[in-house]
């Protein structure tokens, strides 16, 4: 660059969080495997409701499918 100093732009701050949730039932009725599936379904449904911008029922035909966080975590 002919002796000129190269200008750089500082990177913006990126907030990152890591969470671990542990749920424990007071009373277990039925099969244990059912409860894990039920919790995953409830959390997945809530996450999709929060992050989905198209509100399509199925993810694969969506135009943001490859960059969406929901299928990355739940599909």
C-alpha positions as CSV (number, residue, x, y, z in Angstrom):
1,X,0.0,0.0,0.0
2,X,2.9,2.3,-0.7
3,X,4.0,2.8,2.9
4,X,0.5,3.8,4.1
5,X,-0.8,2.1,7.2
6,X,-3.6,-0.3,6.7
7,X,-6.9,0.7,8.4
8,X,-8.9,-1.9,10.2
9,X,-12.3,-1.8,11.7
10,X,-12.7,-3.2,15.2
11,X,-15.1,-6.1,15.5
12,X,-18.3,-5.5,17.2
13,X,-18.9,-7.0,20.6
14,X,-20.8,-10.3,20.5
15,X,-22.7,-11.5,23.6
16,X,-22.6,-15.2,23.9
17,X,-24.4,-17.2,26.6
18,X,-24.4,-20.9,27.6
19,X,-27.2,-22.3,29.5
20,X,-28.0,-25.7,31.0
21,X,-31.5,-26.4,32.3
22,X,-32.3,-29.3,34.5
23,X,-36.0,-30.2,35.1
24,X,-37.0,-32.5,37.8
25,X,-40.6,-33.7,38.2
26,X,-42.2,-34.2,41.6
27,X,-44.3,-37.1,40.5
28,X,-43.5,-39.4,37.6
29,X,-46.4,-41.2,36.1
30,X,-46.1,-43.5,33.1
31,X,-42.9,-44.3,31.3
32,X,-39.8,-42.3,31.9
33,X,-38.9,-42.1,28.2
34,X,-42.2,-40.3,27.6
35,X,-41.3,-37.4,29.8
36,X,-38.0,-36.7,28.1
37,X,-39.8,-36.7,24.7
38,X,-42.6,-34.4,26.1
39,X,-40.1,-31.9,27.5
40,X,-38.2,-31.8,24.2
41,X,-41.4,-31.3,22.3
42,X,-42.6,-28.5,24.5
43,X,-39.2,-26.7,24.4
44,X,-38.9,-27.2,20.6
45,X,-42.4,-25.8,20.0
46,X,-41.7,-22.8,22.2
47,X,-38.3,-22.1,20.4
48,X,-39.9,-22.4,17.0
49,X,-42.6,-20.0,18.0
50,X,-39.9,-17.5,19.1
51,X,-37.5,-17.7,16.2
52,X,-39.6,-18.7,13.1
53,X,-40.1,-15.7,10.8
54,X,-42.2,-17.5,8.2
55,X,-44.6,-19.6,10.5
56,X,-44.5,-22.5,8.1
57,X,-45.5,-25.9,9.5
58,X,-42.5,-27.7,8.0
59,X,-38.9,-26.4,8.0
60,X,-37.3,-27.8,4.9
61,X,-39.3,-25.8,2.3
62,X,-38.5,-22.6,4.1
63,X,-36.2,-20.1,2.4
64,X,-34.1,-19.5,5.6
65,X,-33.9,-23.3,6.5
66,X,-30.1,-23.4,6.0
67,X,-29.4,-20.4,8.2
68,X,-32.1,-20.9,10.9
69,X,-31.2,-21.9,14.4
70,X,-34.3,-24.1,14.9
71,X,-33.5,-26.9,12.5
72,X,-29.8,-26.8,13.6
73,X,-30.9,-27.5,17.2
74,X,-34.0,-29.6,16.8
75,X,-34.1,-31.4,13.4
